[in-house]
Amino acid sequence: PKITAVRGSTIAFEEPQTFSYQDIYVIIGDFNSYSTSWDYKDTNKDGNLVEGWGEAGHLDLIHEAKLPPSFNSCRWKKGYNPDLAFTSDRITCPSKKLVLEPIPY
């Protein structure tokens, strides 16, 4: 499979143009978006865009609500899981996400 990393930023989500949906992919990154699908209280515009992009590309979100947070916000005094992992639907079953050490901010 091909592995693509997506770096988060403060700009709005834009669909990556660097790969073909015919290939098998593992896509990881901070998409700077909020969604109840990855345990945020609300879903924002970028969260909807990321979810729609994943569905259109036959990509599955690899997420387990019971995982520890990968990011601890000092500002909001809460842990989050903004670091997302998507896989091509052909390799979703054997794929798992593992959180080792949260990023303290």
PyMOL commands that set and color helices and strands:
alter all, ss='L'
color gray80, all
select helices_A, chain A and resi 36-38+45-56+89-91
alter helices_A, ss='H'
color red, helices_A
select strands_A, chain A and resi 2-6+25-30+59-61+71-73+78-80+83-88+103-104
alter strands_A, ss='S'
color yellow, strands_A
deselect
rebuild
show_as cartoon
